């Protein structure tokens, strides 16, 4: 019996030493190589979206993460359309999620937000910010409509990130909070989850910033914010933030 035990222990040490896994025992994960995981991600994306993709870089699973993070962009697009695809090994195989839907829905969502904000302000510009590190529900595809974005209880619902810039004279004396309230309410009514950040730009500085991206605006206004923005009374920064989220306790959509 002792001899049999020694043989068994020696065998297990040999298996572990060669980096192999025993399949069919407990919840042991199959050891897919990085190349196999890469091929699986490419196949998943191509079958889901009907187009080809290019890898920018990959952060393989390791000490800091139990999954691979692939940074990708569509072959028919540019690196500005980059997004993330994540691949993790489980006892049942590979699990893959991606954020390409955020790229696909971007322009349509930005058009809708311009329509919503346009009902409240005359002069403004906005940007639906890219979310290159986010992944969303697997139910999204290129045919998903804006009215189908929200599904109760789905922890991977698409949630936008929108930055709105309002010209001071267009505010008509209203605070940022007063401007954001009807915008957030319309988003809530349409079941659009997301995060809104807004500011009011001084009239004489508006054209200098108009149409520029968030990163360019940050570069221009950095450490000179008070030259460009109308500050809310008794506040340290010019921005206001609003969230449209699903309340965990009630399961209802709320404005925070």
Buried (B, 14 or more C-beta within 10 A) or exposed (E): EEEEEEEEEEEEEEEEEEEEEEEEEEEEBEEBEEEEBBEBBBEBBEEBBEEEBBEBEBBEBEEEEEBBBBBBBBEEBEEEBBBBBBBBBEEEEBEBBBBBBBBBBBEEBBEBBBEBBEEBBEBBBBBBBBBBEBBBBBEBEEEBEBEEBBBEEBEBBBBBBBBBBBBBEBBEEBBBEEBBBEBBBBBBEBBBBBBBBBBBBBEEBBEBBBEBEBEEBEEBBEEEBEEBBBBBEEEEEBBBEBEBBBEEEEEEBEBE
